[in-house]
Amino acid sequence: MNLTVTQDNLYLFLPSKTSRMVDFLSEDKNINIVDAFEEIYNSDIYSRLENEETKLWHLGPVALYEGME
């Protein structure tokens, strides 16, 4: 069983992290979920999160959200 995180399987981590970030952003900015998703997907932190080499996938959603601010 291969337990190594690679660029090819990193996508498996993203939904759980981004959904929590959306909840935080939506509540903090009082915006709807669609707008929150759009803001996160267009953020610098998300583009770095998508890149396995940054190792940001190690961080939890709270730390990632705080990195957006």
C-alpha positions in Angstrom: 0.0 0.0 0.0 1.4 3.4 -1.1 0.9 6.0 1.6 3.1 8.7 -0.1 1.4 12.0 -0.9 2.2 13.0 -4.5 1.0 15.7 -6.8 -1.2 13.0 -8.4 -3.1 12.1 -5.2 -3.0 15.5 -3.4 -6.5 16.3 -4.6 -7.8 13.8 -2.1 -6.9 16.2 0.8 -8.3 19.4 -0.7 -12.1 19.0 -0.3 -12.1 18.6 3.5 -9.7 21.4 4.0 -11.4 23.9 1.7 -14.9 23.1 2.9 -13.9 24.1 6.4 -12.2 27.2 5.1 -15.3 28.1 3.3 -17.3 27.9 6.5 -14.9 30.2 8.3 -14.8 32.7 5.5 -18.5 32.7 4.9 -19.2 33.4 8.6 -16.4 35.9 9.1 -17.3 38.0 6.0 -21.0 37.3 6.0 -20.9 36.1 2.4 -22.6 33.2 0.7 -20.9 29.9 0.3 -20.4 30.2 -3.5 -18.6 33.5 -3.0 -16.5 32.1 -0.3 -15.5 29.1 -2.5 -14.6 31.5 -5.3 -12.5 33.7 -3.0 -10.6 30.7 -1.6 -10.1 29.0 -5.0 -8.7 32.3 -6.3 -6.4 32.9 -3.3 -2.7 32.6 -3.1 -2.9 30.1 -0.2 -5.1 27.7 -2.4 -2.7 27.9 -5.3 0.1 27.0 -2.9 -2.0 24.3 -1.3 -2.5 22.6 -4.7 1.2 22.3 -5.1 2.5 19.2 -3.2 6.0 20.6 -2.9 4.8 23.4 -0.5 3.7 20.7 2.0 0.8 23.0 3.0 -1.4 19.9 2.9 0.1 19.1 6.3 -1.7 22.1 7.8 -5.2 22.0 9.1 -8.1 24.2 7.8 -7.7 26.7 10.7 -4.0 27.3 9.9 -4.7 27.5 6.2 -7.5 30.0 6.7 -5.3 32.1 9.0 -2.8 32.1 6.2 -5.3 33.8 3.9 -5.6 36.8 6.1 
